[in-house]
Amino acid sequence: MTTTTDIICTPQRIQSLIHDVRGRQVMIDRDLAALYGVETRVLIQATKRNPARFPQDFMFQMNTEEFAHWKSQIVMSKNDKIGLRRPPYVFTEQGVAMLSAVLKSATAVEISVAIVRAFVMMRQYLTLQTPIAQELADIKERGTDRIGKTTKTDRQPTKPTKNRIQNKRTTINQKHT
């Protein structure tokens, strides 16, 4: 049975909401609030009431520089910019898992499971891409080494030999007959 949560929280939609901040994959508080169907302030209040569940490696607030960079990377309408007076909080995969415990609803559990699956899919994709990227780098390096080792004689065009000229004449004569 397909639920409303399944339609709204496709892995692709969730993956599009995952950002890289401080070298970590995170989700922004306002995006999580929208997925969970709560106001951002409610989500943050729940985390403030349960600080033991949200250590610095599960949830942190962007600094001013990160906030400015993030805002420059996304397209926002005027309405989206309303409420962005402070840098947002961001949640790692572990922080998202903790959110379902503090929000305490069936929807929160469903959404958290979908989000964790999206994080896992991204991690698997990146794991598969790393060896491919390394192979490409190796091929590129070998190609660069090979090009660098060309000699002056390699760069000179070859002169047509008598045999090549004879072969071309034979081919031309065969086409015309």
Backbone as a chain_set.jsonl record, in Angstrom:
{"seq": "MTTTTDIICTPQRIQSLIHDVRGRQVMIDRDLAALYGVETRVLIQATKRNPARFPQDFMFQMNTEEFAHWKSQIVMSKNDKIGLRRPPYVFTEQGVAMLSAVLKSATAVEISVAIVRAFVMMRQYLTLQTPIAQELADIKERGTDRIGKTTKTDRQPTKPTKNRIQNKRTTINQKHT", "coords": {"N": [[0.849, -1.182, 0.0], [0.623, 2.191, -0.884], [1.578, 5.057, 0.787], [0.904, 8.495, 1.754], [3.234, 9.505, 2.727], [5.135, 7.94, 1.386], [4.922, 8.946, -1.213], [5.623, 11.657, -0.959], [8.154, 11.454, 0.161], [10.25, 10.362, -1.596], [13.212, 8.506, -2.37], [14.895, 9.953, -4.122], [13.964, 12.591, -3.839], [14.545, 13.077, -1.15], [17.336, 12.726, -1.201], [18.017, 14.932, -2.695], [17.831, 16.886, -0.833], [19.935, 16.613, 0.828], [22.926, 17.914, 1.981], [26.39, 18.971, 1.777], [28.244, 19.783, 4.436], [30.915, 20.958, 6.252], [32.322, 18.74, 5.446], [30.597, 16.667, 5.884], [27.638, 14.756, 5.351], [24.571, 16.227, 5.511], [21.287, 17.273, 6.647], [19.132, 20.083, 6.391], [17.518, 21.969, 8.984], [14.994, 23.211, 8.35], [14.161, 21.82, 6.065], [13.896, 19.232, 7.059], [11.875, 19.704, 8.949], [9.758, 20.32, 7.241], [9.448, 17.851, 5.932], [8.737, 16.241, 8.122], [6.401, 17.435, 8.794], [6.092, 19.476, 10.655], [6.584, 22.656, 12.352], [9.612, 24.511, 11.945], [10.622, 25.681, 14.273], [9.426, 24.084, 16.241], [10.668, 21.643, 15.818], [13.333, 22.316, 16.454], [12.988, 23.104, 19.141], [12.301, 20.621, 20.263], [14.729, 19.307, 20.017], [16.319, 20.871, 21.673], [15.222, 20.349, 24.14], [16.123, 17.843, 24.565], [19.04, 17.501, 24.866], [21.039, 15.561, 25.278], [20.599, 13.616, 23.403], [21.442, 14.749, 21.081], [24.35, 15.247, 20.327], [27.23, 17.211, 19.299], [28.223, 15.974, 16.973], [25.967, 14.911, 15.852], [24.182, 16.932, 15.405], [24.459, 20.321, 14.494], [24.932, 23.898, 14.4], [25.101, 25.887, 11.503], [27.915, 27.951, 10.705], [28.408, 31.513, 10.134], [29.753, 31.875, 7.67], [29.376, 29.372, 6.372], [26.613, 29.414, 6.221], [26.159, 31.624, 4.5], [27.358, 30.627, 2.186], [25.748, 28.361, 1.68], [23.252, 29.597, 1.24], [23.864, 30.921, -1.128], [24.064, 28.847, -2.875], [21.575, 27.759, -3.31], [18.385, 28.18, -4.888], [16.083, 30.534, -4.032], [12.833, 31.746, -3.355], [11.34, 34.921, -2.508], [9.604, 34.425, -0.378], [10.702, 32.089, 0.658], [13.009, 33.045, 1.82], [12.165, 34.361, 4.023], [12.349, 34.122, 7.462], [14.903, 33.243, 7.567], [16.802, 34.351, 9.351], [18.776, 33.541, 10.963], [21.603, 31.32, 11.03], [20.912, 28.019, 9.924], [20.2, 24.948, 11.738], [21.824, 21.848, 11.293], [21.515, 18.375, 10.533], [23.037, 15.263, 10.961], [23.086, 11.906, 9.626], [22.789, 10.288, 11.891], [21.674, 12.111, 13.656], [19.219, 12.573, 12.447], [18.057, 10.079, 12.824], [17.702, 10.187, 15.585], [15.788, 12.173, 15.765], [13.259, 11.025, 15.27], [12.741, 9.779, 17.647], [12.407, 11.889, 19.451], [10.348, 13.381, 18.372], [8.199, 11.691, 18.361], [6.009, 10.37, 16.795], [4.038, 8.393, 14.518], [4.375, 9.146, 11.891], [6.805, 10.515, 12.041], [8.555, 8.412, 12.553], [8.282, 6.898, 10.178], [9.206, 8.775, 8.278], [11.825, 9.188, 9.199], [12.94, 6.646, 8.782], [12.786, 6.513, 5.973], [14.518, 8.631, 5.335], [16.967, 7.772, 6.447], [17.375, 5.54, 4.847], [17.79, 6.851, 2.404], [20.205, 8.197, 2.943], [21.852, 5.936, 3.229], [21.697, 4.851, 0.636], [22.992, 6.897, -0.784], [25.541, 6.723, 0.34], [26.275, 4.157, -0.496], [26.326, 4.569, -3.26], [28.389, 6.473, -3.472], [30.485, 4.906, -2.507], [30.715, 3.018, -4.537], [31.479, 4.687, -6.611], [33.994, 5.655, -5.938], [36.134, 3.689, -6.463], [35.926, 3.666, -9.269], [36.494, 6.317, -9.94], [39.136, 6.389, -9.089], [40.271, 4.552, -10.859], [39.918, 5.94, -13.289], [41.559, 8.151, -12.795], [44.021, 6.842, -12.663], [44.222, 5.862, -15.303], [44.266, 8.266, -16.69], [46.655, 9.317, -15.704], [48.481, 7.407, -16.655], [48.126, 7.836, -19.386], [49.036, 10.478, -19.626], [51.705, 10.108, -18.895], [52.517, 8.508, -21.011], [52.134, 10.194, -23.215], [53.946, 12.169, -22.56], [56.32, 10.84, -22.991], [56.76, 10.748, -25.684], [58.788, 10.928, -28.587], [60.85, 12.996, -30.703], [60.893, 11.868, -33.222], [58.561, 10.443, -33.175], [56.687, 12.419, -33.46], [56.956, 13.343, -36.043], [55.473, 13.374, -39.259], [54.786, 10.447, -41.151], [56.465, 9.47, -44.154], [55.071, 8.776, -47.323], [55.494, 5.536, -48.551], [56.793, 3.588, -51.313], [55.368, 1.198, -51.537], [52.956, 1.798, -50.18], [51.928, 3.789, -51.86], [51.595, 2.276, -54.19], [49.663, 0.438, -53.254], [47.484, 2.15, -52.817], [46.966, 3.012, -55.444], [46.17, 0.625, -56.605], [43.828, 0.116, -55.153], [42.282, 2.304, -55.957], [42.089, 1.838, -58.73], [40.636, -0.523, -58.677], [38.17, 0.332, -57.753], [37.209, 1.863, -59.853], [36.768, 0.061, -61.884]], "CA": [[0.0, 0.0, 0.0], [1.397, 3.423, -0.976], [1.075, 6.086, 1.685], [1.264, 9.866, 1.391], [4.641, 9.649, 3.076], [5.915, 7.339, 0.302], [4.887, 9.83, -2.372], [6.362, 12.884, -0.636], [9.532, 11.151, 0.562], [10.97, 9.438, -2.463], [14.66, 8.601, -2.101], [15.48, 11.032, -4.926], [13.6, 13.878, -3.219], [15.318, 13.201, 0.085], [18.742, 12.904, -1.567], [18.204, 16.313, -3.165], [17.843, 17.748, 0.348], [21.148, 16.332, 1.596], [23.994, 18.856, 1.633], [27.702, 18.697, 2.349], [28.699, 20.872, 5.311], [32.068, 20.509, 7.055], [32.712, 17.415, 4.99], [29.615, 15.677, 6.35], [26.342, 14.819, 4.692], [23.604, 16.692, 6.503], [20.018, 17.849, 6.198], [18.839, 21.369, 7.015], [16.373, 21.906, 9.892], [13.716, 23.579, 7.718], [13.777, 20.728, 5.162], [13.424, 18.141, 7.919], [10.589, 20.109, 9.513], [8.751, 20.176, 6.175], [9.207, 16.415, 5.737], [8.036, 15.723, 9.295], [5.103, 18.107, 8.925], [6.075, 20.341, 11.846], [7.29, 23.925, 12.151], [11.046, 24.422, 12.248], [10.841, 26.008, 15.691], [9.011, 22.924, 17.037], [11.736, 20.666, 15.663], [14.492, 22.794, 17.233], [12.622, 23.016, 20.56], [12.386, 19.215, 20.667], [16.147, 18.95, 20.174], [16.85, 21.61, 22.841], [14.733, 19.668, 25.346], [16.796, 16.547, 24.653], [20.408, 17.747, 24.386], [21.86, 14.35, 25.35], [20.378, 12.853, 22.171], [21.955, 15.492, 19.929], [25.704, 15.796, 20.504], [27.742, 18.039, 18.199], [28.414, 15.199, 15.741], [24.644, 14.553, 15.333], [23.482, 18.165, 15.049], [25.198, 21.548, 14.791], [24.44, 25.078, 13.691], [26.057, 26.412, 10.519], [28.486, 29.253, 11.051], [27.989, 32.565, 9.206], [30.34, 31.616, 6.351], [28.671, 28.217, 5.804], [25.252, 29.878, 5.949], [26.214, 32.458, 3.295], [27.655, 29.731, 1.058], [24.547, 27.553, 1.446], [22.234, 30.466, 0.625], [24.268, 31.243, -2.497], [23.974, 27.639, -3.694], [20.191, 27.356, -3.563], [17.505, 29.198, -5.453], [14.991, 30.751, -3.09], [11.941, 32.863, -3.619], [11.309, 35.852, -1.375], [8.933, 33.761, 0.739], [11.631, 31.123, 1.261], [14.032, 33.755, 2.591], [11.563, 34.794, 5.28], [12.689, 33.187, 8.528], [16.322, 32.891, 7.509], [17.536, 35.392, 10.071], [19.874, 32.893, 11.665], [22.072, 30.111, 10.344], [20.099, 26.861, 10.327], [20.809, 23.766, 12.329], [21.899, 20.743, 10.351], [21.473, 17.077, 11.194], [23.681, 14.148, 10.27], [22.227, 10.718, 9.559], [22.502, 9.861, 13.265], [20.764, 13.105, 14.219], [17.898, 12.311, 11.869], [17.533, 8.898, 13.515], [17.272, 10.631, 16.919], [14.6, 13.021, 15.665], [12.025, 10.242, 15.379], [12.532, 9.477, 19.07], [11.939, 13.06, 20.204], [9.09, 13.884, 17.815], [7.223, 10.712, 18.858], [4.794, 10.125, 16.019], [4.216, 7.344, 13.505], [4.898, 9.819, 10.698], [8.223, 10.802, 12.289], [9.288, 7.157, 12.404], [8.292, 6.59, 8.738], [10.071, 9.739, 7.591], [13.206, 8.909, 9.602], [13.361, 5.431, 8.086], [13.0, 6.893, 4.564], [15.711, 9.484, 5.259], [18.147, 6.931, 6.704], [17.571, 4.75, 3.617], [18.374, 7.745, 1.388], [21.614, 8.368, 3.315], [22.527, 4.673, 2.931], [21.811, 4.772, -0.825], [24.04, 7.83, -1.205], [26.82, 6.178, 0.778], [26.579, 3.045, -1.392], [26.669, 5.157, -4.557], [29.729, 7.059, -3.351], [31.429, 3.808, -2.349], [30.914, 2.443, -5.861], [32.122, 5.671, -7.472], [35.384, 5.879, -5.538], [37.074, 2.89, -7.262], [35.848, 4.102, -10.662], [37.234, 7.579, -10.025], [40.563, 6.051, -8.962], [40.68, 3.943, -12.13], [40.018, 7.015, -14.275], [42.757, 8.926, -12.481], [45.167, 6.018, -13.068], [44.265, 5.864, -16.767], [44.691, 9.611, -17.093], [48.076, 9.439, -15.374], [49.23, 6.584, -17.615], [48.051, 8.534, -20.669], [49.918, 11.641, -19.538], [53.075, 9.588, -18.941], [52.762, 8.019, -22.363], [52.25, 11.368, -24.08], [55.182, 12.847, -22.188], [57.471, 10.073, -23.442], [56.893, 10.744, -27.146], [60.047, 11.498, -29.052], [60.748, 13.874, -31.857], [60.569, 11.041, -34.391], [57.146, 10.07, -33.069], [55.858, 13.559, -33.837], [57.095, 13.648, -37.467], [54.575, 12.569, -40.086], [55.489, 9.425, -41.937], [56.482, 9.712, -45.597], [54.474, 7.633, -48.02], [56.463, 4.65, -49.189], [56.417, 3.132, -52.645], [54.342, 0.169, -51.37], [51.687, 2.453, -49.827], [51.435, 4.446, -53.078], [51.153, 1.207, -55.088], [48.418, -0.096, -52.703], [46.423, 3.126, -53.04], [46.647, 2.977, -56.892], [45.438, -0.614, -56.831], [42.506, 0.315, -54.588], [41.57, 3.269, -56.807], [41.805, 1.167, -59.983], [39.593, -1.517, -58.428], [36.904, 1.05, -57.584], [36.769, 2.383, -61.144], [36.451, -1.0, -62.824]], "C": [[0.895, 1.246, 0.0], [0.758, 4.472, -0.077], [1.494, 7.457, 1.176], [2.744, 10.107, 1.664], [5.529, 9.088, 1.97], [6.005, 8.267, -0.899], [5.74, 11.074, -2.13], [7.845, 12.595, -0.425], [10.181, 10.101, -0.321], [12.46, 9.575, -2.155], [15.323, 9.747, -2.881], [15.179, 12.396, -4.32], [14.426, 14.107, -1.965], [16.787, 13.457, -0.239], [19.013, 14.32, -2.053], [18.269, 17.304, -2.003], [19.087, 17.527, 1.23], [22.268, 17.216, 1.066], [25.305, 18.422, 2.278], [28.139, 19.927, 3.138], [29.778, 20.287, 6.22], [32.482, 19.08, 6.706], [31.775, 16.305, 5.421], [28.338, 15.843, 5.568], [25.301, 15.135, 5.746], [22.31, 17.14, 5.831], [19.729, 19.089, 7.03], [17.556, 21.259, 7.849], [15.042, 22.193, 9.206], [13.24, 22.506, 6.753], [13.23, 19.55, 5.952], [12.055, 18.464, 8.5], [9.476, 19.935, 8.484], [8.426, 18.697, 5.942], [8.41, 15.813, 6.891], [6.673, 16.364, 9.503], [4.971, 18.923, 10.202], [6.761, 21.657, 11.5], [8.747, 23.739, 12.56], [11.299, 24.685, 13.724], [10.461, 24.843, 16.597], [10.106, 21.855, 16.996], [12.945, 21.056, 16.522], [14.199, 22.725, 18.729], [12.746, 21.587, 21.072], [13.837, 18.797, 20.868], [16.751, 19.639, 21.399], [16.412, 20.95, 24.15], [15.447, 18.34, 25.592], [18.256, 16.662, 24.203], [21.302, 16.498, 24.406], [21.729, 13.501, 24.08], [21.026, 13.498, 20.941], [23.327, 16.107, 20.21], [26.138, 16.531, 19.223], [27.931, 17.254, 16.896], [27.095, 14.673, 15.162], [23.91, 15.78, 14.798], [24.364, 19.358, 15.406], [24.611, 22.689, 13.981], [25.532, 25.553, 12.725], [26.648, 27.698, 11.04], [28.082, 30.254, 9.952], [28.505, 32.314, 7.793], [29.624, 30.453, 5.652], [27.255, 28.608, 5.385], [25.215, 30.697, 4.661], [26.463, 31.594, 2.066], [26.42, 28.907, 0.69], [23.473, 28.383, 0.753], [22.588, 30.778, -0.825], [24.109, 30.048, -3.432], [22.547, 27.24, -4.042], [19.397, 28.519, -4.116], [16.316, 29.324, -4.507], [14.127, 31.912, -3.555], [11.98, 33.778, -2.396], [10.678, 35.2, -0.153], [9.848, 32.758, 1.435], [12.649, 31.808, 2.155], [13.488, 34.265, 3.924], [11.888, 33.726, 6.337], [14.14, 32.76, 8.51], [17.165, 33.986, 8.158], [18.752, 34.823, 10.775], [20.345, 31.689, 10.855], [21.276, 28.9, 10.831], [20.918, 25.801, 11.054], [20.814, 22.691, 11.256], [22.036, 19.439, 11.13], [22.172, 16.036, 10.335], [22.696, 12.984, 10.241], [21.83, 10.254, 10.959], [21.536, 10.83, 13.942], [19.347, 12.913, 13.719], [17.259, 11.112, 12.57], [17.021, 9.274, 14.906], [15.999, 11.469, 16.865], [13.308, 12.229, 15.825], [11.708, 9.917, 16.832], [11.983, 10.674, 19.824], [10.639, 13.624, 19.651], [7.918, 12.958, 18.113], [5.913, 10.654, 18.069], [5.092, 9.044, 14.991], [4.811, 7.941, 12.232], [6.391, 10.083, 10.857], [9.067, 9.544, 12.098], [9.394, 6.798, 10.922], [9.269, 7.483, 7.98], [11.536, 9.455, 7.919], [13.75, 7.675, 8.899], [13.661, 5.749, 6.623], [14.274, 7.719, 4.404], [16.978, 8.663, 5.465], [18.425, 6.063, 5.481], [18.212, 5.598, 2.52], [19.857, 7.99, 1.674], [22.41, 7.102, 2.946], [22.728, 4.526, 1.426], [22.914, 5.695, -1.334], [25.419, 7.296, -0.839], [27.234, 5.016, -0.13], [27.011, 3.562, -2.763], [28.087, 5.725, -4.522], [30.807, 5.984, -3.21], [31.731, 3.159, -3.693], [31.687, 3.388, -6.772], [33.597, 5.867, -7.155], [36.36, 5.013, -6.332], [37.078, 3.311, -8.743], [36.638, 5.385, -10.854], [38.736, 7.319, -9.94], [41.084, 5.436, -10.253], [40.86, 4.998, -13.209], [41.267, 7.859, -14.041], [44.013, 8.159, -12.901], [45.332, 6.012, -14.585], [44.768, 7.198, -17.275], [46.189, 9.774, -16.861], [48.931, 8.629, -16.343], [49.251, 7.251, -18.981], [48.973, 9.727, -20.704], [51.37, 11.197, -19.606], [53.429, 9.161, -20.356], [52.957, 9.173, -23.335], [53.561, 12.089, -23.798], [56.416, 12.143, -22.704], [57.62, 10.042, -24.96], [58.191, 11.425, -27.529], [59.798, 12.357, -30.27], [60.368, 13.069, -33.097], [59.121, 10.605, -34.36], [56.245, 11.188, -33.582], [55.919, 13.873, -35.328], [56.13, 12.78, -38.274], [55.379, 11.572, -40.914], [55.387, 9.762, -43.417], [55.854, 8.511, -46.282], [55.568, 6.805, -48.707], [55.925, 4.194, -50.531], [55.294, 2.094, -52.547], [52.981, 0.784, -51.052], [51.084, 3.12, -51.052], [50.886, 3.393, -54.027], [49.813, 0.647, -54.607], [47.262, 0.862, -52.942], [45.997, 3.114, -54.496], [45.814, 1.738, -57.192], [44.015, -0.468, -56.343], [41.673, 1.24, -55.471], [41.172, 2.606, -58.121], [40.675, 0.136, -59.815], [38.224, -0.851, -58.285], [36.349, 1.501, -58.921], [36.408, 1.291, -62.137], [35.182, -1.723, -62.494]], "O": [[1.825, 1.339, 0.802], [-0.44, 4.743, -0.165], [2.332, 7.57, 0.281], [3.417, 10.822, 0.922], [6.558, 9.679, 1.643], [7.056, 8.362, -1.533], [6.495, 11.491, -3.008], [8.695, 13.406, -0.792], [10.614, 9.058, 0.169], [12.914, 10.637, -1.728], [16.206, 10.427, -2.359], [16.049, 13.266, -4.291], [14.944, 15.202, -1.745], [17.417, 14.313, 0.381], [20.105, 14.852, -1.851], [18.716, 18.437, -2.179], [19.252, 18.188, 2.255], [22.526, 17.263, -0.137], [25.321, 17.611, 3.204], [28.376, 20.989, 2.562], [29.577, 19.26, 6.868], [32.932, 18.319, 7.563], [32.122, 15.128, 5.333], [27.991, 16.953, 5.165], [25.157, 14.42, 6.738], [22.253, 17.354, 4.62], [20.041, 19.142, 8.219], [16.623, 20.549, 7.473], [14.06, 21.493, 9.453], [12.034, 22.293, 6.625], [12.23, 18.942, 5.569], [11.175, 17.605, 8.542], [8.387, 19.463, 8.81], [7.261, 18.335, 5.775], [7.524, 14.986, 6.681], [5.877, 15.88, 10.307], [3.883, 19.047, 10.763], [7.439, 21.761, 10.478], [9.066, 22.912, 13.414], [12.098, 23.993, 14.355], [11.107, 24.629, 17.623], [10.427, 21.243, 18.015], [13.507, 20.22, 17.23], [15.067, 22.33, 19.508], [13.235, 21.359, 22.178], [14.145, 18.025, 21.776], [17.596, 19.061, 22.084], [17.137, 20.986, 25.144], [15.383, 17.783, 26.688], [18.663, 15.988, 23.257], [22.236, 16.406, 23.609], [22.644, 12.756, 23.729], [21.143, 12.867, 19.891], [23.459, 17.326, 20.32], [25.462, 16.457, 18.197], [27.806, 17.83, 15.816], [27.096, 14.056, 14.097], [23.119, 15.684, 13.859], [24.947, 19.403, 16.489], [23.89, 22.476, 13.006], [26.711, 25.615, 13.072], [25.976, 28.459, 11.736], [27.477, 29.864, 8.953], [27.775, 32.518, 6.823], [29.305, 30.546, 4.466], [26.764, 28.19, 4.337], [24.338, 30.491, 3.822], [25.847, 31.805, 1.021], [26.09, 28.775, -0.488], [22.855, 27.928, -0.209], [21.695, 30.888, -1.665], [24.026, 30.219, -4.648], [22.331, 26.463, -4.973], [19.694, 29.684, -3.85], [15.631, 28.342, -4.218], [14.618, 32.915, -4.072], [12.583, 33.442, -1.376], [11.145, 35.389, 0.971], [9.782, 32.592, 2.653], [13.106, 31.225, 3.138], [14.253, 34.563, 4.842], [11.702, 32.536, 6.085], [14.563, 31.984, 9.367], [18.125, 34.477, 7.566], [19.662, 35.567, 11.142], [19.577, 31.109, 10.087], [20.999, 28.777, 12.024], [22.146, 25.771, 10.987], [19.918, 22.633, 10.414], [22.592, 19.402, 12.227], [21.928, 15.94, 9.132], [21.593, 13.084, 10.779], [20.682, 9.873, 11.192], [20.675, 10.41, 14.715], [18.386, 13.07, 14.473], [16.066, 11.127, 12.874], [16.011, 8.735, 15.357], [15.218, 11.473, 17.816], [12.362, 12.709, 16.449], [10.541, 9.792, 17.205], [11.179, 10.508, 20.741], [9.896, 14.28, 20.38], [6.768, 13.396, 18.117], [4.836, 10.866, 18.627], [6.247, 8.808, 14.638], [5.647, 7.319, 11.576], [7.158, 9.896, 9.913], [10.165, 9.606, 11.545], [10.471, 6.434, 10.452], [10.052, 7.015, 7.154], [12.39, 9.477, 7.032], [14.902, 7.665, 8.466], [14.678, 5.306, 6.089], [15.024, 7.528, 3.447], [17.956, 8.837, 4.738], [19.584, 5.868, 5.113], [19.079, 5.118, 1.79], [20.674, 7.991, 0.753], [23.514, 7.197, 2.41], [23.803, 4.124, 0.981], [23.683, 5.317, -2.218], [26.359, 7.407, -1.626], [28.404, 4.899, -0.494], [27.958, 3.043, -3.355], [28.883, 5.487, -5.43], [31.911, 6.135, -3.731], [32.875, 2.789, -3.962], [32.465, 2.94, -7.614], [34.372, 6.217, -8.045], [37.346, 5.547, -6.842], [38.127, 3.306, -9.386], [37.373, 5.521, -11.832], [39.518, 7.96, -10.642], [42.189, 5.747, -10.697], [41.835, 4.964, -13.96], [41.952, 8.235, -14.992], [44.957, 8.746, -13.43], [46.445, 6.141, -15.094], [45.597, 7.256, -18.182], [46.904, 10.303, -17.711], [49.974, 9.095, -16.8], [50.276, 7.238, -19.663], [49.632, 9.967, -21.715], [52.181, 11.824, -20.287], [54.53, 9.432, -20.835], [53.848, 9.13, -24.183], [54.213, 12.57, -24.725], [57.465, 12.772, -22.848], [58.518, 9.375, -25.473], [58.633, 12.373, -26.88], [58.686, 12.432, -30.791], [59.599, 13.545, -33.933], [58.51, 10.414, -35.411], [55.154, 10.923, -34.086], [55.054, 14.58, -35.845], [55.988, 11.588, -38.002], [56.51, 11.843, -41.317], [54.367, 10.27, -43.882], [56.072, 7.369, -45.878], [56.454, 7.352, -49.363], [54.751, 4.39, -50.845], [54.374, 2.096, -53.366], [51.963, 0.347, -51.589], [49.876, 3.038, -51.273], [49.821, 3.588, -54.613], [48.919, 0.401, -55.417], [46.155, 0.416, -53.243], [44.803, 3.195, -54.784], [44.852, 1.807, -57.957], [43.08, -0.878, -57.031], [40.492, 0.983, -55.704], [40.046, 2.784, -58.586], [39.857, -0.045, -60.717], [37.215, -1.442, -58.672], [35.132, 1.519, -59.106], [35.785, 1.586, -63.157], [34.794, -2.647, -63.21]]}, "num_chains": 1, "name": "protein.A"}
